[in-house]
Amino acid sequence: MYLKKSYKLKRSLLKSLFLFISNVKNFLNKHTNIYIYKKKNNVTFNPELILQGVNDRKSAFLELAIHKELSNGWKGLIQIGAGGPEKADFLEKFVIKYNLDSYFIDGDKKTLHLKSQRINNRVKNNSKYINKWISAESEKRTVYKFASQNENLSGFTSLSKHDFLKNAQSNNKEKLLNETVKTIGIIDITREYCNNNISLLALDCEGLDFEILKKLITHKIFPQIIVVEILNFNDHQIEYVRKELTDNKYIIYPDISDMIAVKLF
């Protein structure tokens, strides 16, 4: 008898929940321009916001965060490590779709120029392309790269010897080069270009991502949206960043390659 009543109660609650969700969906469809429906992979999204042809949750999460920040007043995008091939650039499609004013920063002049050509052929805005090497502190460091700088190999250029040599294992027939450069500290960059008031900060620094992000956290610089590659983070580093960001009112999208964090307040 008890099990029967428990089953009926559970069924009643589920029915009420589905009814509530249905009513919310119908209200949004009728009274707003947000149309909600499901795709085959069971992803619910707003087709007016999501990129045409995009059906992955990570892109949807980031795009909705960008749209929210645009409605609040766009304060600029800083992308550190902006060079490299188009297929490896997760942000470029959003920059083009929303014509985002941005600061694209990379030490590799050639790949930075190619990026400017790709974007300027699609949209016209006030974006700046800045040829500088960035690290946590302003200092002299060694850049590691391949002698051949074709589109595929240029993306491996790094200020981190450990990171470069790890990636170089799959290209062991290529000649390696290194040179000494002067880097600019991340705090100087965020202060100079956005006065530390940043809508979106993206880091893809081939091995320096953690030390740069940690420097920002230590100085309590918290952009509204953070996109950082975490492929080279260890478990301790991931846990440190996750805790610091959630403690500072961020919601984090879980992903194995990029951490996307959006400030709630």
C-alpha positions in Angstrom: 0.0 0.0 0.0 2.8 2.4 0.9 4.7 1.7 -2.3 1.6 2.3 -4.3 1.0 5.7 -2.7 4.7 6.6 -3.2 4.5 5.7 -6.9 1.3 7.8 -7.3 2.9 10.8 -5.6 6.0 10.6 -7.7 4.0 10.3 -10.9 1.9 13.3 -9.8 5.0 15.4 -9.1 6.5 14.5 -12.5 3.3 15.4 -14.3 3.2 18.8 -12.5 6.8 19.4 -13.4 6.3 18.6 -17.1 3.1 20.8 -17.1 5.1 23.7 -15.6 7.9 23.4 -18.2 5.4 23.2 -21.0 3.7 26.3 -19.8 7.0 28.2 -19.6 7.9 27.1 -23.1 4.5 28.2 -24.5 4.7 31.5 -22.7 8.1 32.3 -24.1 7.1 31.3 -27.6 3.9 33.4 -27.5 5.1 36.5 -25.7 8.8 36.8 -26.6 11.1 36.3 -29.6 12.7 33.3 -27.9 11.6 30.2 -29.6 12.5 27.0 -27.8 12.6 23.6 -29.3 14.6 20.4 -29.2 17.1 19.0 -31.6 17.7 15.3 -32.2 20.5 15.3 -29.7 18.1 16.8 -27.1 19.8 20.2 -26.9 17.3 23.0 -26.2 18.3 26.4 -27.5 17.3 29.7 -29.0 17.8 29.6 -32.8 18.0 33.5 -33.0 21.2 33.4 -30.8 22.9 30.2 -31.8 25.3 30.2 -34.7 23.9 28.6 -37.8 24.8 25.0 -37.9 26.1 24.9 -34.3 24.7 22.2 -32.2 27.3 21.7 -29.4 26.6 22.9 -25.9 29.9 24.6 -25.4 29.4 27.0 -28.3 25.8 27.6 -27.2 27.0 28.4 -23.6 29.6 30.9 -24.8 27.4 32.6 -27.3 24.6 33.2 -24.8 27.2 34.7 -22.4 28.5 37.0 -25.2 24.9 38.0 -26.1 24.2 38.8 -22.4 27.4 40.9 -22.2 26.5 42.8 -25.4 23.2 43.7 -23.9 25.0 45.1 -20.8 27.4 47.1 -22.9 30.4 45.5 -24.6 33.7 46.6 -23.0 36.1 44.8 -25.3 37.7 41.4 -25.9 41.4 40.6 -25.2 42.7 37.5 -26.9 46.2 36.4 -25.8 47.7 34.0 -28.3 45.5 35.2 -31.1 47.6 33.8 -33.9 47.5 30.3 -35.3 45.3 28.5 -37.8 41.6 29.4 -38.2 40.4 25.9 -37.5 42.0 26.1 -34.0 40.5 29.4 -33.1 37.3 28.8 -31.1 36.5 32.5 -30.8 36.9 33.8 -34.3 33.4 32.8 -35.5 31.8 34.8 -32.6 34.0 37.9 -33.4 32.8 37.8 -36.9 29.1 37.2 -36.2 28.8 39.9 -33.5 31.5 42.2 -35.0 33.2 42.4 -31.6 35.7 45.2 -31.0 38.8 43.3 -29.8 42.5 43.4 -29.0 44.2 40.4 -30.7 47.7 39.9 -29.2 50.4 37.5 -30.4 54.1 37.4 -30.6 54.1 35.8 -34.0 53.7 38.6 -36.5 52.9 36.4 -39.5 50.0 34.5 -38.0 48.6 37.7 -36.4 48.6 39.3 -39.9 46.8 36.3 -41.4 44.2 36.6 -38.6 43.7 40.3 -39.4 43.1 39.5 -43.1 40.6 36.8 -42.3 38.5 39.0 -40.0 38.8 42.2 -42.1 37.6 40.4 -45.1 34.4 39.6 -43.2 33.7 42.6 -40.9 35.0 46.1 -40.3 35.4 47.3 -36.7 37.9 49.0 -34.4 39.8 45.9 -33.5 43.6 46.2 -32.9 46.2 43.6 -33.8 49.2 43.8 -31.4 52.4 42.1 -32.0 53.7 41.3 -28.5 54.7 38.3 -26.4 52.8 38.1 -23.2 53.6 36.3 -19.9 52.7 36.7 -16.3 55.5 39.2 -15.7 57.5 41.5 -18.0 60.8 39.7 -18.5 63.2 38.1 -21.0 62.1 34.7 -22.1 63.0 32.1 -24.8 60.6 31.5 -27.7 60.6 27.9 -29.0 59.4 27.2 -32.6 59.9 25.2 -35.7 62.1 26.5 -38.5 59.2 25.9 -40.9 56.4 28.2 -40.1 53.6 26.8 -42.2 50.0 27.0 -41.1 50.1 23.8 -39.1 53.5 24.2 -37.4 53.1 27.9 -36.5 50.5 27.1 -33.9 53.1 25.2 -31.8 55.3 28.3 -31.1 55.6 28.6 -27.4 57.3 30.4 -24.5 57.2 27.2 -22.5 60.0 24.8 -23.3 58.2 21.8 -21.7 55.0 22.5 -23.6 56.8 23.0 -26.9 59.0 19.8 -26.7 55.9 17.8 -25.8 54.1 19.0 -28.9 57.3 18.6 -31.0 57.3 14.9 -30.4 54.8 14.4 -33.2 57.0 16.5 -35.6 60.4 15.1 -34.7 61.7 15.5 -38.3 61.3 19.2 -38.2 64.2 21.6 -37.4 63.7 23.4 -34.0 64.7 27.1 -33.4 64.7 29.4 -30.3 65.2 33.1 -29.7 65.2 35.4 -26.8 62.3 38.0 -26.6 61.1 40.5 -24.1 57.6 39.8 -22.9 54.9 42.2 -21.5 53.3 41.2 -18.2 49.5 40.5 -18.3 48.6 43.1 -15.7 50.3 45.8 -17.9 48.3 44.6 -20.9 44.9 44.5 -19.2 45.5 47.9 -17.6 46.7 49.6 -20.9 44.0 48.3 -23.3 40.9 47.9 -21.2 41.7 49.6 -17.8 41.0 46.1 -16.3 37.3 46.4 -17.4 37.1 43.4 -19.8 34.0 41.7 -21.3 35.9 38.7 -22.5 39.5 37.5 -21.9 40.7 34.5 -23.9 44.0 32.7 -23.2 45.7 30.3 -25.5 49.4 30.7 -24.6 50.8 27.3 -25.3 51.9 26.5 -21.8 51.7 29.8 -20.0 47.9 29.9 -19.5 47.9 28.9 -15.8 50.6 31.3 -14.7 48.9 34.2 -16.5 45.4 33.4 -15.2 46.8 32.9 -11.7 48.4 36.4 -11.9 45.0 37.9 -12.8 43.3 36.1 -10.0 45.9 37.3 -7.5 45.4 40.9 -8.6 41.6 40.4 -8.4 41.1 41.1 -12.1 37.9 39.3 -13.1 36.6 39.7 -16.7 33.0 39.0 -17.3 33.8 36.0 -19.5 37.0 33.9 -19.4 38.0 31.3 -22.0 41.2 29.5 -21.2 42.8 26.4 -22.8 43.4 23.8 -20.0 44.9 20.9 -21.9 48.2 21.5 -20.1 46.7 22.1 -16.7 47.3 19.4 -14.1 44.6 18.4 -11.6 45.8 20.7 -8.9 45.8 23.7 -11.3 42.3 23.0 -12.6 41.0 22.7 -9.0 42.7 25.9 -8.0 41.2 27.9 -10.9 37.8 26.3 -10.5 37.7 27.2 -6.8 38.9 30.7 -7.2 36.5 31.5 -10.0 33.4 29.9 -8.3 34.3 31.7 -5.1 34.1 34.9 -7.1 30.7 34.2 -8.5 31.5 32.5 -11.8 29.6 29.7 -13.4 31.9 27.3 -15.2 31.2 25.2 -18.3 32.9 21.8 -17.9 35.1 20.8 -20.9 38.3 18.8 -21.4 40.0 21.4 -23.7 38.7 24.8 -22.7 37.4 26.2 -19.4 34.6 28.8 -20.0 33.7 30.9 -17.0 31.0 33.5 -16.9 30.5 35.9 -14.0 27.0 35.9 -12.6 27.1 39.3 -10.9 
